[in-house]
Amino acid sequence: MLLKGDIDQQARDIIMANDQGSYTIPTKGLYPHQWNWDSAMAALGFAEFDLPRAWLELETLFSGQWPNGMVPHIIFHKPSEDYFPGPDVWGGNLGSIQSSGISQPPLASTMARFIYERDPVLGEQRIKELYPKMLAWHKWFVSHRSYEGAIISTHPWESGRDNAPDWDALMQSIDPVGLKPYTRKDTSMVDSSMRPGKFDYDRYLYLVSIGKKNAWDEYKLKELNPFRMADPGLTFMALRAARDLQYIGDHIEYDTSDLAKDIQSMEDGLTYIWNEDEGYFDARDTRTQEFSGSLTNASFLNWYAGHHSAEMLLKLRNQLSSIPFGIASHDPGSSKFDRGRYWRGPTWAIVNFLIGKGLEEMGHPEGVELRRRTREMMLKGGFSEYFDPITGEPKGGQSFTWTAVVWLVWAGKD
């Protein structure tokens, strides 16, 4: 429980303890490398007390960018015995640094805007140097991850929501034939009841093997990879990133006319992920056209993307009436709800922040209420990776970077 001392300082101490000099790890042991969207949040946290270090975080993230514009979800700056699968399993050698072969939600462009706005004079040169790289990443999403305007995930890890129920039906259809024996590292550090099960992990590694075998050629994988899910989380975060790239571009005198077209296409694509029968934004298999039937915390990111939905606001209010500590990662009324297991029920401070930020920006008082509940959750459960949405009990890894950031930039604010 965070009851004593300067809580802001405790949050800063966690960020600095996870600082590797030019990049930040999510937490020691469990996640010893640079993770894409975690790193974007770390940059925002550094901006609270060290703006040059915030820019360095983003610059280091983009140092792993591939020639095709993709920014990997893991960048392996140095070896570690604590993490599996490592660079040898991925074979992601297309960039200047060994990496995974998939990406992650593009928070970096939005966080770059937030950091730039803190001090446009200090950030002018840094943002000008980063902007073409961020734009190239956006164009990679448009070229290789767009379907009917929605943004797709080609691996559960690419969505950032590894074992979310959204993927269950598709994962059931995958036979991981020829998968070699392996030894996980995560379940030796965190109780296995909080992590994805073996069934899912087999399929995660099988999808990685397909990518490695085909040298991560996007054109080949479009046909060979069975996992192509239109994802509300990726779609909303990519739409928000595109809006922020347009804003930055207009301020540093870039031609943003192509971005305006992409933004319109993504806005139109929201109809593709709208499950009319259920009345919420839902993941959708682009091969079968079937919806997953999953109301998740990603479904509520529409305000973060600048899109209001009266139907989603009603569902948000309904969940706030039954869940004490924010938005659960899966619908508490579902038979698949598991309040302790990773993305199948727990509350994540990071997603509460993104949802709440969007609600506040669009003038909805529920954003302020979500911030208050996130603050209470963290005062009760500390800087955990995720939390039991009913009790606030800490779950997963501890001393977690992006949870500390959420406190500094949002939850701990009056």
N, C-alpha and C positions, 0 to 999 in steps of 0.2 A: 504494500500500500504506500502511496506517495503522500505521506502526512507530515514529514519533517523536512526542514531545510528549504533551500531555494530550488523549487522544482524546475524552473527554467534552466538553472545551472546543471541540474542532473541531466536534463535533456541534452544540453550542449556537451556535457562530459561523455555521453553515449556516442554522439556523433563523432567527437574527437577520438574516442577510443577505437572506433571502427574506421577511422581515417588511415589510409595507407600511403599518404603523402600527396598523391595526385588523383586518387580515386577512393571511394568509400565502399566497404563491404556491408551487406545487410546486417550480419551479426557474426561473431567469431565462431569457428567450428562448422556450424551448419551450412553457412553460405560464405565461403572464403574468397570469392572472386567478385568482379564488378558485374552486377546485374543491371540491366538497362533501365527499367522504370524505377527501381530502387535508387539508382544513381541520380536520376533526374530529381527525385524528392530530396536526396541528400544535398544537391546543389541549392535547392530552395532553403533548406535548413541553414546551410553555411551563410546564405545571404542575410540571415538575421544578425550575424556578428562578424562576418569576414567575406566581403563581396569579391575580392580577387580570388579567394579560394573557391567561391561558388562558380565563377567562370571557369576555373581550372578543372573542376569536376566535369563540366559539360564538354570541355575541350578534350579531356582524356577519354570520355565516352565516345566521342566522334573520331578519335584516333583509331578506333577499331572498325570504322566503316568500310564496307566492301566497295569495290569499283562500281557495282551496279546500284549503289546508293543505300543498300540495306545496312542497318545498324544492328548487330547481333544482340541476342538476349543475354548472353554471357560472354565476357571478354576475359580470357585467361592470361593475365599479365605475368603471373608466375605460378609454378607448380604447387599443388597442394595434395596431400594424401587424404585430406578430410572429405573430399567431394567426389561423387560419382554421378553421372558420367563425365569424364574429363575430356581433354582435347583429342586424345587418341581414339575415343569412341565417336566423337563428332566428325573428325576430319574436316573441320571448318577452317581451311587454310587459304581462303580467297582474299582475305584482308592482310594487312601488314602485321597483325597480331593474331595468334590462334584464338579461335572463338567457336561458339555454337553455330549452327547453320540456319537458325530461324531468328525472327525478331521478337519484339514485345510491344505493348501499347506505347504510342509515341507521346509520352508525357514531356519529353525534353523540350520540345518546341514551346509548349505552354509555360513551362517553368522558366525557359529563357526569356519569355516576355515579362513574366513577373519580376525576374531579377533585373532585367533591363530597365523596367519602370521605376525601380528603387533609386537608380542613379544613371540617367541616360547619358550623361557626360562621361562618367567612368566606363560605362558599358558600350559606348558607341563603336569603338574599334573592335572589341571582342565580338559584339553581335554581328558586325559586318563580315568578320572572318568566318563565323559560324553559319551565317544565313545560307550560303550556297549548299552547305552540307545538309542542313535541316531541310532545305527545299528538295534536294536530291532524295532524301529519305522519304519525304512526302510523295514524290513522283514514283518511287519504288512501290509504295503502297497502292497507288492508283494503277500502276502497270501490272502488278503481280498479286494483289490481294483485294481486288475490287470485283464484285459480282452484283449486277443490277444496282450499282451505286452503293451497296453495303460493303463493309470491309470484312474479309474472311480470315479465319485462322486455319493454318495448315498443320497445327500440332496443338494439343492442349496447353503445352508450356508457352506457346506463342501468345495465347490469349491472356496469360498471366493468372488464369483461374484453373489451375491444373486439373483437378478432379471434380470440377463442377458437374452437377447432374445434366447439364446441357448436352454433354457429349456421350451420355450413357448408351443410347441406342446405336449410335455409329460405332462406338468402341466394341459393342457386342458383336458387330458384324465383321470385325477384323480378326483374322486368324494369324497370330504371330509366328508363322511357320519358319523354322530354321533359326530361331532366336538362340543365341549362345548363352550359356550360364553366366550369371553375374552376381555380384555382391553389393547390396545397397549400403550406403553410409548414413543416410538420414535417420533411419530407424534405430541406429545405435546411439543417437544423440537426443531424439525426441520419441516419446511413447508412440508405438506404432498405431495406436487407436486414433491419433491425431493426424496421421499421414495417409496419403493414397495407398490403396491396397495393392497386392501383387498383380491382380488381374489388370489393373490400369497400368502399372509400371511396366509389365511385359509389353504392352501396346505402345507406351511411350518410346521404349527402346527400339521396338520394331519399326516405328515411323522414322526414328533417327537413322536406322540402318538403311532404309530406302533412300533417304537423302544423301547419306555418305556414298552409297553405291553409285549414285548418279551425279556425284560431284556437286551437289546442291544446284543443279541446273534447273532454274525455275520453269523453263518451257517443257522439259521432260517431266518434272514433278507435277505439273498441272494435270497430266494424264495418269501418272503412276501412283501418286499419293492418294489414298482413299479418304483422307481426312481433309475436307474443305467445308468448313462451317461458317456461315455468316454469323458474326458475333456482335451482339449489342455493345459489349464493352469496347471492343476494338473500333467499331463504327463510331460510337459517340466520342471516344478519345481522339480518333483520327480527324473527325469533323471539327472538334474544338481546336486541335493542333493546326488545322488548315486555316481556321479563322484567325488564330494568333499569328501565323506566318503572314497572312494578309495584312494584319495590323502592323507587324514589324516592318514588312516590306514597304508599306506606304510611308512609314516614318524614316526609312533610310533610302528612300527613292529608288526602289526596285519596281519593275513592271509586275503588277499582281493580277493582270487580267486573266491569265490561265488559272490562277488560284480561285478566282471568282467563279469560273466555270466548274472547277472541281468541287467547290463548296456546294454549288447548286445541285450537282450530280449526287453528292452524298446526302443532301437534304431530301432529294427525291428518293434515294435508296432507303430511307427510313420506313417507307411503306412496305418494303420487302421483308423487314424484320418485325413488322407489326402483326401479331397473332390476333386476328379479328375475333376468332371464336372465344379466346381467353381474355382478350382486352388488355394485353400488355406487350411490350417489346420482348422478343424471344429469339433465341438462336435457331438457325434454320440450315438444314443439310442442303447444300446447293446441288447435290447429285439426285437426291430423292424428292427434294422440295418439301420435305416434312419438317414441321416445327418440333422443337424438343419438348414443349409443354413445361418450360421451367421459368418461373418467376424468381429472378435472382437479384442480388444487389446491383449487378451490371444493368439490369432492366431500368433502374432508376437514375441512370447517368444522363438521361435526356436533357435535364436542365443544365448540366455541365457543358453540354454541346450547344446550348442556346435554344433548345427546342422545348416549348411548353406542351404538356398533355394533361388535360383535365382528368382523363381516365387514370393516368399514372398518379396524379396527385391524390385521388381518392384511395388508390391502393397504398400509397405512401402513408396516408393518415391512418388507414386500417392497420398497417404494420406497426406504426408508432404507438397505437393503442394497445398492442399486445406484446411488444418487445421492449424491454426497459432500456437496452443499451444500443440504440441505433438500428441500422438495417442489417438483417441477417443475410448471409451469403446465399441462402436458399429459403424459399417460402416455408415458414414454420408450420403451415397447414398441410404440407406435402408429406407423403409417406417416406420420401427420400431424405427428409430433413434429419441431419445429424449434427447436433449443436457443438460437438467436440472435434469433428474431423475436417480440417483444412477448409476447402471451399464448398462444403456441403451443409453448412449451417452457421459456423462462427461469424461473429462480427469483426470486420477489419477496419481499423482506424483510418487507413489510407482511403478506402472507398467511402466511408462516412464523410471524410473531408471533401472528396471530389463531388459527391452528391450534395453535401451541404453548401459548398462553395457555389455551385450552380444555382441552388435554390435561393441563396442570399443575393446573388447577382441579379436574379430575375424577380426579386422582391417578395419572395414567399417566406412568411414567418417560420415555416417548418424548418428552414435552414438554421435559424437561430436555436430552435429547440434541439435539432440534431447535434449542433455544436455543444450545447449544454450537456446532453446525454453522453457524448463522446468524452467530454471532460470528466464527468462523474465515473465513467467506465475506467478511464486511465488513472484517476485518483484511487480507485479500488484495485485495479489489476496491474498498474505499472506500465512499463514500456514493452509489453509483450507483442509477439508477432501478430496474434489474433486473440479473440476473447469469446467466452461463452456468452451468447447474446441475452440469456436469461439471468445469469448470476453475475456476469462480469468477470468471472474467473479467468486468469491468464492462461493462454494456450500457446503451444508451439515454441519457437525460439524466444529467448529473452534479450533484453538490452538491444532492442531492434531499432535500427537507424530511422526507418521512415515513420515509425510510431513516435519516436522522439521528435521528429520534424513536425508531425501533425500537432503535437503539443505546442511547440514553439510558434508555429505560424498561424494556428487556428484554434485548437481546442482550449489552449491556455489563455487566449485573449479574452478580455472583457467585452 
